[in-house]
């Protein structure tokens, strides 16, 4: 188990380094931030002076090296726009995003699993067909459109729920549902097919031969086996959810990381983009590490190899 | 043999598999009747698709989703299993009737220890727990010749070999002292050296526990080793049934003869081409009107293609369904 953990950890560190290079280079390729910071009629000399002041005139590898040294000291630089610590800005916004993503994750896992199990148990029934149609529809509709439609129906027409913002529990409902729709569908589909496969397996037949109750077989043995692929995609689901908040946050004016990132990308606020991507990717990689370890807990074949 | 009463009596059993859309019906078991005494071993022999496994699964009532028992009676200890409710049947399974499946590598849930899977029937049927449960489990593993049972109980299926797993499956199957054990191709997935060991074990268990045994196999060698009687199945029906010696010495159905001829003989000198039966087993969804073996039969007659032959008695307990037997 320890060796398994260490090999996963080594991979995680390499992934974080790789991500930092990509973000560093692409954000600089998106344009020159000094053009946005200086007045339109600034002279070449003024631009050059600004670039020098921000350290942007050095070659990329020098800039990246300095970035890494600073990050190692916990310093992600200062926002070019707000003149505040980039990391501080990110950390202020992060909780709102995580609340949204985790609420959607829990919702999608619970609902997706339940629907998937019921669908598999009632294969080819009206319920099964309905849930399959639902999952195709949910995966095909763009989430920003779903968000807008939900606002129109439940907030504008019915006045049941608030349109946007984050001022209390009711404000969670629409963005969480919107965000969870796609992962509900994917969890449902994977659970359904894993469950069908498991219920058809010889060891389930043997459990029946042993005279065990069908509910015991389904909820103890079949569910645990069906969970293996569901856990395998849960890392991806979390990544999707945290990335997906960017769009959902702008639809619902959610004061989270996604909105800050969009702003920072438009204003070429490199330090904030870098800090934001670094924090989210470290976070996601740790989550994936946790998923891998959970895998080892649930499946002995992973643990012992 | 102390009690030679009849334990199991199957009468005109019919099991069908309904294909997709419900328009294709496969008669997997088509009017099978036989009985089994206490302590007796019956072999069911046939090719893949002959209905032998479906017969076994019908008795246990653990058929796949698409299969249905559409007719017949299965009397076990004086009770008709086909009129039992699902809950009553569940209580009988594992306790009075048990079964060993073909492939031990996939017969156990990979995510649970061997011990927890052995404990399940003991808890649910015998209400065992604590030290009584533990004692029984180690006793069972010793009974199937597994060394260091305490250690093995804590291990997972993937940590064991096929032969060891099949013995564990055997231990689970006999854990609640069943009266009838069905072994569906119990040695097919095992290495030849391990096969003989497992057959020894089955024999020992049968004799020590006075089990009635049904061995489903395609291998006459296995049948010769274990069985008192055999029934040969083809296309969902019994084509010949009798005491094992009688079937070996005096096979009457051309299909039985062909099966016996296709056994490789290791004692024969020189090279002999392995005999096979020409043609394919028939499509059970679309059977010809007469004898289903007619298209592959070497001594087919006109009548065979028109009428299905009834059972003809040949000797004591020996019957065959073939017009050849009847022919003057």
Interface residues (C-beta under 8 A of the other chain):
Chain A: X123 X200 X201 X202 X203 X205 X206 X207 X208 X209 X210 X211 X212 X213 X214 X216 X221 X224 X225 X228 X298 X299 X300 X301 X304
Chain B: X60 X62 X64 X65 X90 X91 X92 X93 X94 X95 X98 X99 X101 X102 X103 X106 X107 X108 X109 X110 X111 X112 X120 X121 X124 X125 X156 X158 X159 X169 X172 X173
